[in-house]
Amino acid sequence: MKAAIIYGSPRKKGNTAALLEPFMRELEENGVELDYFDVYEKNIAGCRACLVCQKDNTRISCVIPDDMQSVLKSMAESDLIIIAAPVYAWSAPAPVKAVIDRVIYASCKYYGDDPHGPALLKGKRLALLTTCGYPVEKGADLYEDMMKRYCKHCGLIYAGMLAERQRNLKEAFMDEVKEEHARSFARSFL
């Protein structure tokens, strides 16, 4: 099995990174091949809605010559797509949103001349690993709803969300319980 990990936090040693580490370790220990993309380190422009991607229904494509090309290739080759990002204002941070926007057009070929074109990521699983400051049911709920709708639109299988909260900055974020949640979430995909 192969998984594409889209990491979207500006903090390299923050809460999302801490939660992602045991998750990735569990996958690797079970033989999953991982492609890891830190989208804050990549040059990924926002979608231009030029619709050139809609002219070729046979492949996931985008004409913008940036780092998104390797992300699209990995997503096309992967069985599982994980978006690991904190919740900012009830949604994904801007670089993650740029990835989401680009993937919709690059992989869903029903925006051009053929309204019944294929969804080229159809059947792949997508899951969320996220952190937030609010209670999860009020901090990550809108983000999860957005991503469920995204999956339905693109023919992806929504495979769930692991969301963990940090109540305040005075207490440590990671503990054994959260580590086990991350490992268990990873095992759910094996």
Residue frames as qw, qx, qy, qz and C-alpha x, y, z in Angstrom:
[[0.000, 0.888, 0.459, 0.000, 0.00, 0.00, 0.00],
 [0.405, 0.186, 0.003, 0.895, 1.08, 3.55, -0.68],
 [0.155, -0.843, -0.471, 0.207, -0.02, 6.72, 1.10],
 [0.302, 0.531, 0.040, 0.791, 0.40, 10.38, 0.23],
 [0.397, -0.632, -0.458, 0.483, 0.79, 12.54, 3.33],
 [0.173, 0.699, 0.154, 0.676, -0.06, 16.21, 2.81],
 [0.488, -0.468, -0.441, 0.590, 1.36, 18.08, 5.81],
 [0.130, 0.696, 0.277, 0.650, 0.03, 21.60, 6.17],
 [0.476, -0.834, -0.216, 0.175, 1.26, 23.30, 9.32],
 [0.307, 0.849, -0.260, 0.343, 3.74, 26.17, 9.49],
 [0.461, -0.688, 0.505, -0.246, 5.03, 24.78, 12.79],
 [0.590, 0.393, -0.703, -0.056, 7.56, 22.02, 12.14],
 [0.305, 0.031, -0.862, 0.404, 7.47, 20.80, 15.75],
 [0.429, -0.182, 0.161, -0.870, 3.91, 21.78, 16.59],
 [0.633, -0.014, 0.601, -0.488, 0.91, 19.76, 17.63],
 [0.840, 0.427, -0.041, -0.332, 0.04, 18.44, 14.18],
 [0.461, 0.577, -0.670, 0.071, 3.64, 17.27, 13.64],
 [0.237, -0.333, 0.808, -0.424, 3.61, 15.58, 17.06],
 [0.755, 0.156, 0.442, -0.459, 0.38, 13.74, 16.23],
 [0.751, 0.559, -0.251, -0.248, 1.51, 12.82, 12.73],
 [0.101, 0.615, -0.778, 0.072, 4.81, 11.29, 13.85],
 [0.426, -0.125, 0.867, -0.227, 3.40, 8.14, 15.59],
 [0.741, 0.476, 0.257, -0.398, 0.78, 7.84, 12.85],
 [0.559, 0.690, -0.430, -0.164, 3.44, 7.72, 10.13],
 [0.096, -0.490, 0.854, -0.146, 5.68, 5.45, 12.19],
 [0.651, 0.083, 0.676, -0.334, 2.83, 2.94, 12.58],
 [0.757, 0.591, 0.020, -0.278, 2.19, 2.94, 8.83],
 [0.351, 0.701, -0.620, -0.029, 5.89, 2.51, 8.00],
 [0.322, -0.348, 0.847, -0.241, 6.27, -0.30, 10.55],
 [0.689, 0.262, 0.625, -0.256, 3.48, -2.10, 8.71],
 [0.530, 0.059, 0.662, 0.526, 5.07, -1.77, 5.29],
 [0.330, 0.862, 0.381, -0.056, 3.17, 1.22, 3.93],
 [0.522, 0.172, 0.188, 0.814, 5.17, 3.29, 1.44],
 [0.077, -0.847, -0.361, 0.382, 4.85, 6.97, 2.32],
 [0.374, 0.465, 0.179, 0.782, 5.19, 10.08, 0.18],
 [0.311, -0.696, -0.409, 0.502, 5.43, 13.11, 2.48],
 [0.285, 0.558, 0.242, 0.741, 4.78, 16.66, 1.30],
 [0.247, -0.564, -0.380, 0.690, 5.21, 19.65, 3.58],
 [0.325, 0.732, 0.470, 0.370, 3.13, 22.16, 1.65],
 [0.203, -0.959, -0.009, 0.196, 4.56, 25.11, 3.58],
 [0.476, -0.512, 0.508, 0.502, 7.96, 24.17, 2.11],
 [0.498, 0.309, 0.684, 0.435, 6.62, 23.73, -1.42],
 [0.117, 0.266, -0.194, -0.937, 5.90, 26.29, -4.11],
 [0.111, 0.430, 0.882, 0.158, 2.20, 25.64, -4.73],
 [0.144, -0.032, -0.112, -0.983, 0.12, 28.39, -6.29],
 [0.486, 0.318, 0.572, -0.580, -3.61, 28.67, -5.97],
 [0.467, 0.411, 0.737, 0.263, -5.85, 27.42, -8.74],
 [0.014, -0.258, 0.220, 0.941, -6.24, 29.91, -11.58],
 [0.558, 0.485, 0.568, -0.363, -9.47, 28.36, -12.91],
 [0.143, 0.508, -0.528, -0.665, -7.94, 28.40, -16.39],
 [0.848, 0.204, 0.326, -0.365, -9.60, 25.00, -17.10],
 [0.408, 0.586, -0.663, -0.225, -6.70, 23.79, -19.25],
 [0.240, -0.232, 0.916, -0.221, -6.72, 20.69, -17.02],
 [0.661, 0.302, 0.494, -0.477, -10.18, 19.86, -18.38],
 [0.553, 0.599, -0.379, -0.437, -8.91, 19.32, -21.92],
 [0.424, 0.309, -0.851, -0.011, -7.35, 15.93, -21.07],
 [0.790, -0.340, 0.047, -0.509, -9.75, 13.45, -19.43],
 [0.900, 0.120, -0.413, 0.067, -7.15, 10.68, -19.30],
 [0.648, -0.002, -0.457, 0.609, -4.82, 11.97, -16.58],
 [0.363, -0.848, -0.258, 0.285, -4.64, 14.14, -13.51],
 [0.564, 0.285, 0.142, 0.762, -3.05, 17.28, -14.82],
 [0.112, -0.933, -0.199, 0.277, -2.41, 20.95, -14.19],
 [0.626, 0.631, 0.036, 0.457, -0.45, 23.37, -16.36],
 [0.235, -0.933, 0.212, -0.172, 0.91, 25.49, -13.50],
 [0.762, 0.333, -0.458, 0.314, 4.64, 24.59, -13.39],
 [0.263, -0.676, 0.458, -0.514, 5.19, 24.32, -9.65],
 [0.047, -0.293, 0.915, -0.273, 5.63, 21.73, -6.90],
 [0.717, 0.093, 0.341, -0.601, 2.03, 20.60, -7.15],
 [0.682, 0.391, -0.531, -0.315, 3.04, 18.30, -10.01],
 [0.291, 0.239, -0.895, 0.238, 4.76, 15.85, -7.61],
 [0.377, 0.033, 0.632, -0.676, 1.81, 16.00, -5.20],
 [0.739, 0.300, -0.058, -0.601, -0.66, 15.19, -8.00],
 [0.573, 0.360, -0.728, -0.110, 1.52, 12.31, -9.20],
 [0.044, 0.159, -0.881, 0.442, 1.73, 10.85, -5.71],
 [0.542, 0.134, 0.433, -0.707, -2.00, 11.17, -5.11],
 [0.741, 0.343, -0.325, -0.478, -2.69, 9.39, -8.41],
 [0.545, 0.305, -0.778, 0.071, -0.37, 6.53, -7.40],
 [0.085, -0.205, 0.757, -0.614, -1.52, 6.23, -3.77],
 [0.343, -0.386, -0.845, -0.140, -4.22, 4.12, -2.20],
 [0.388, -0.740, -0.478, 0.270, -4.63, 6.48, 0.73],
 [0.228, 0.588, -0.018, 0.776, -4.42, 10.27, 0.98],
 [0.480, -0.609, -0.481, 0.410, -3.89, 11.83, 4.42],
 [0.116, 0.740, 0.006, 0.662, -4.26, 15.54, 4.99],
 [0.612, -0.448, -0.436, 0.485, -2.50, 16.41, 8.24],
 [0.157, 0.464, 0.036, 0.871, -3.17, 20.02, 9.14],
 [0.052, -0.308, -0.608, 0.730, -4.33, 22.15, 12.04],
 [0.084, 0.767, 0.608, 0.188, -7.70, 23.83, 11.88],
 [0.194, -0.150, -0.055, 0.968, -7.39, 27.57, 11.24],
 [0.368, 0.210, 0.055, -0.904, -10.67, 29.50, 11.44],
 [0.742, 0.191, 0.501, -0.402, -12.72, 26.30, 11.00],
 [0.817, 0.566, -0.058, -0.095, -10.89, 25.24, 7.84],
 [0.873, 0.011, 0.081, 0.480, -7.52, 24.18, 6.46],
 [0.285, -0.676, 0.168, 0.659, -4.58, 26.61, 6.37],
 [0.437, 0.751, -0.128, -0.478, -4.12, 28.46, 3.07],
 [0.105, 0.498, -0.797, -0.324, -1.42, 26.17, 1.56],
 [0.298, 0.124, 0.943, -0.084, -3.62, 23.11, 2.17],
 [0.472, 0.644, 0.399, -0.452, -6.61, 24.88, 0.66],
 [0.294, 0.675, -0.460, -0.496, -4.50, 25.61, -2.43],
 [0.074, -0.200, 0.965, 0.156, -3.76, 21.87, -2.74],
 [0.381, 0.390, 0.783, -0.300, -7.45, 20.99, -2.34],
 [0.435, 0.718, 0.081, -0.537, -8.52, 23.52, -4.97],
 [0.208, 0.576, -0.671, -0.418, -5.91, 22.35, -7.45],
 [0.186, -0.057, 0.981, 0.021, -6.74, 18.66, -6.96],
 [0.502, 0.494, 0.552, -0.446, -10.45, 19.20, -7.55],
 [0.515, 0.727, -0.128, -0.436, -9.88, 20.65, -11.00],
 [0.105, 0.564, -0.786, -0.229, -6.89, 18.49, -11.92],
 [0.130, -0.063, 0.988, -0.046, -8.66, 15.22, -11.11],
 [0.396, 0.517, 0.678, -0.343, -12.37, 15.90, -11.68],
 [0.182, -0.059, 0.577, 0.794, -12.92, 16.24, -15.38],
 [0.093, 0.643, 0.750, 0.125, -16.46, 17.58, -15.37],
 [0.091, -0.743, -0.177, 0.639, -15.79, 21.30, -15.55],
 [0.081, -0.338, 0.522, 0.779, -14.94, 21.54, -19.23],
 [0.446, 0.150, -0.496, -0.730, -16.74, 20.36, -22.35],
 [0.573, -0.132, -0.792, -0.166, -17.80, 17.02, -20.79],
 [0.456, -0.512, 0.272, -0.676, -20.02, 17.48, -17.71],
 [0.956, -0.200, 0.056, -0.208, -19.91, 13.70, -17.25],
 [0.491, 0.609, -0.587, 0.205, -16.12, 13.39, -17.41],
 [0.804, -0.184, -0.534, 0.188, -14.33, 11.02, -15.07],
 [0.438, -0.834, 0.264, -0.207, -13.27, 11.59, -11.48],
 [0.689, 0.467, -0.536, 0.142, -9.73, 10.24, -11.69],
 [0.015, 0.368, -0.765, 0.528, -9.18, 9.78, -7.92],
 [0.774, -0.215, -0.104, -0.587, -12.47, 7.92, -7.54],
 [0.935, -0.141, -0.325, -0.034, -12.30, 5.09, -5.04],
 [0.495, 0.287, -0.518, 0.635, -9.17, 6.28, -3.24],
 [0.517, -0.683, -0.485, 0.177, -9.46, 6.79, 0.50],
 [0.182, 0.586, -0.177, 0.770, -8.91, 10.20, 2.08],
 [0.596, -0.604, -0.484, 0.214, -8.54, 10.82, 5.81],
 [0.011, 0.844, -0.120, 0.523, -7.85, 13.81, 8.01],
 [0.671, -0.315, -0.422, 0.522, -5.43, 14.14, 10.89],
 [0.055, 0.724, 0.090, 0.681, -6.00, 17.47, 12.58],
 [0.407, -0.304, -0.545, 0.668, -5.48, 19.52, 15.70],
 [0.096, -0.709, -0.293, -0.634, -7.45, 22.42, 17.10],
 [0.100, 0.198, -0.523, 0.823, -7.84, 24.64, 20.12],
 [0.606, -0.169, 0.071, -0.774, -11.60, 24.44, 20.49],
 [0.663, -0.021, 0.710, -0.237, -13.46, 21.31, 21.56],
 [0.234, -0.080, 0.822, 0.513, -13.24, 18.98, 18.55],
 [0.226, 0.573, 0.785, 0.061, -16.99, 19.00, 17.91],
 [0.123, 0.942, 0.236, -0.205, -16.85, 22.80, 17.53],
 [0.221, -0.747, 0.413, 0.471, -13.31, 23.20, 16.30],
 [0.158, -0.270, 0.820, 0.480, -13.00, 20.62, 13.53],
 [0.494, 0.418, 0.728, -0.228, -16.63, 19.93, 12.60],
 [0.466, 0.790, 0.047, -0.394, -16.94, 22.42, 9.74],
 [0.060, 0.624, -0.715, -0.308, -13.58, 21.35, 8.30],
 [0.337, -0.015, 0.941, 0.020, -14.68, 17.72, 8.41],
 [0.528, 0.605, 0.505, -0.318, -18.01, 18.56, 6.76],
 [0.326, 0.792, -0.299, -0.421, -16.18, 20.45, 4.00],
 [0.022, -0.461, 0.858, 0.225, -13.87, 17.50, 3.38],
 [0.477, 0.231, 0.834, -0.151, -16.74, 15.00, 3.36],
 [0.525, 0.743, 0.216, -0.354, -18.42, 17.09, 0.66],
 [0.147, 0.725, -0.583, -0.335, -15.09, 17.30, -1.21],
 [0.284, -0.189, 0.936, 0.084, -14.77, 13.51, -1.11],
 [0.544, 0.480, 0.647, -0.236, -18.32, 12.99, -2.35],
 [0.407, 0.822, -0.071, -0.391, -17.77, 15.47, -5.18],
 [0.180, 0.680, -0.676, -0.220, -14.49, 13.82, -6.25],
 [0.903, 0.082, -0.363, -0.216, -15.56, 10.21, -5.80],
 [0.236, 0.420, -0.759, 0.438, -13.11, 9.70, -2.94],
 [0.681, -0.444, -0.581, -0.029, -13.97, 7.49, 0.00],
 [0.210, -0.738, 0.314, -0.560, -13.98, 9.55, 3.19],
 [0.734, 0.000, -0.650, 0.195, -12.06, 7.36, 5.64],
 [0.602, -0.677, -0.388, 0.170, -12.42, 9.39, 8.82],
 [0.127, 0.798, -0.221, 0.546, -10.75, 12.01, 10.95],
 [0.665, -0.365, -0.431, 0.488, -8.49, 11.95, 13.96],
 [0.016, 0.780, -0.008, 0.625, -8.83, 15.30, 15.71],
 [0.628, -0.371, -0.472, 0.495, -7.06, 16.19, 18.94],
 [0.103, -0.925, -0.142, -0.336, -7.36, 19.34, 20.99],
 [0.483, 0.025, -0.431, 0.761, -4.91, 21.39, 23.00],
 [0.257, -0.805, -0.531, 0.061, -6.93, 23.15, 25.67],
 [0.119, -0.988, 0.087, 0.046, -4.28, 25.75, 26.50],
 [0.573, 0.660, -0.405, 0.270, -0.61, 26.46, 25.98],
 [0.352, -0.666, 0.545, -0.369, 0.25, 25.74, 29.62],
 [0.824, -0.156, 0.529, -0.133, -0.21, 22.00, 29.21],
 [0.177, -0.325, 0.809, 0.457, 1.71, 19.63, 26.98],
 [0.660, 0.271, -0.243, -0.657, -0.14, 18.57, 23.87],
 [0.698, 0.193, -0.671, -0.157, 1.11, 15.01, 23.32],
 [0.530, -0.400, 0.636, -0.393, 0.60, 12.23, 25.79],
 [0.204, -0.122, 0.965, 0.107, 0.36, 8.44, 25.66],
 [0.479, 0.497, 0.645, -0.328, -3.38, 8.55, 24.95],
 [0.442, 0.777, -0.089, -0.439, -2.98, 10.79, 21.90],
 [0.027, 0.516, -0.804, -0.293, -0.07, 8.70, 20.68],
 [0.332, 0.112, 0.936, -0.042, -2.19, 5.57, 20.89],
 [0.499, 0.666, 0.358, -0.424, -5.05, 7.35, 19.10],
 [0.299, 0.733, -0.432, -0.433, -2.64, 8.20, 16.26],
 [0.084, -0.301, 0.936, 0.159, -1.29, 4.65, 16.05],
 [0.424, 0.328, 0.808, -0.244, -4.78, 3.15, 16.19],
 [0.474, 0.728, 0.082, -0.489, -5.99, 5.52, 13.46],
 [0.188, 0.598, -0.689, -0.363, -3.06, 4.41, 11.28],
 [0.228, -0.072, 0.971, -0.012, -3.85, 0.73, 11.91],
 [0.543, 0.479, 0.510, -0.465, -7.42, 1.33, 10.74],
 [0.509, 0.698, -0.249, -0.439, -6.06, 1.73, 7.19],
 [0.099, -0.446, 0.874, 0.163, -4.05, -1.50, 7.07]]
